[in-house]
Amino acid sequence: MPPRIPSHPFKSIPQLTRRNLSTTPIHLNTQPQPQPQPSSKQQPSAYKQGMSRYNLFASPFAKVFLGAVFTYQVIYWTWLKLEMEETKAGRNQQVAALEKEVRELTGVKKEEGEKS
């Protein structure tokens, strides 16, 4: 008769405990136990009660404020760049007009010099 094969081969192996791979002692791996709160709770001050209402709005306010500053800086930089391009284009037109005038004047002088 062939040997009997168990339906679950791992059931016959005794259950082993799992070892931690951590190098720290076990007592350092556990979560610290919460300290019991004193039975006499102090009433929060009026200032803390008032501030607790505003703490809810601190993060959204900061996000909106930083978003507004960023948007302002982008618009300011864009405006400055456009203004610089406009100034540069105006100066280029002025230089082109002056060069044209210089060519005309030097051409006129050459003609006068040739006539004499």
Secondary structure, DSSP 8 states (H G I E B T S, - for coil): ------SSGGGGS---------SS-HHHHS--------SS-----HHHHHHHHHHHHHHHHHHHHHHHHHHHHHHHHHHHHHHHHHHHHHHHHHHHHHHHHHHHHHHHHHHHHHH-
